[in-house]
């Protein structure tokens, strides 16, 4: 683990460079600039089991590993949701796959926003007892993509 701070010099701004090697988890190395101000070592207590089978141990951790593990979990969750989106077709042009990935990411993000709104914490009038499943939401979203603002069915459409 190495943390080095570079002072401002001429046109260059001050920055902090961090390099961390996760030797206990394999050959993972993380280098970052200005992502971590410091990188302290500490111990995290872990517990598994109950009663007589309860086990306790300590794991050496640092700030970079916590940051890596927290973001890696979110990336895995997003990948799982995107896999369930089921947007597949044969691609003859390689650049279409990037657009398909962006569309899938937009649909899954819209569904997560929908779920947050249906909890009623943002606005109590938006609370829904049984929110739509992901596949019903995706089908409903595809029908709404055919809507044209010139129909002026919604309040924001008056400018068209």
WOLINCOR-V508044 format. One record per pair of residues at least 4 apart in sequence whose ideal C-beta (glycine too) atoms are under 6 Angstrom apart, sorted by the first residue. I is the first residue (numbers start at 0). GAP is how many residues later the second one is. Records with the same first field share a line. If there is no record, write none. Layout:
I = GAP, GAP
//
This chain:
0 = 19, 38
1 = 17
2 = 15, 36
3 = 13
4 = 11
5 = 9
6 = 7
7 = 5, 6
14 = 18, 19
15 = 18
16 = 16
17 = 14, 18, 21
18 = 12
19 = 10, 44
20 = 8
21 = 6
29 = 34, 38
35 = 27, 28
38 = 23, 24, 25
39 = 23
40 = 21
41 = 19
42 = 15
43 = 15, 17
44 = 13
45 = 11, 13
46 = 9
47 = 7
48 = 4, 5, 6
49 = 4
60 = 4
67 = 4
80 = 27
81 = 22, 26
84 = 19, 22
86 = 17
90 = 5, 6
110 = 23, 26
116 = 5, 9
117 = 10, 13
119 = 4, 6, 7
131 = 4, 5
148 = 8, 11
149 = 10
151 = 5
//
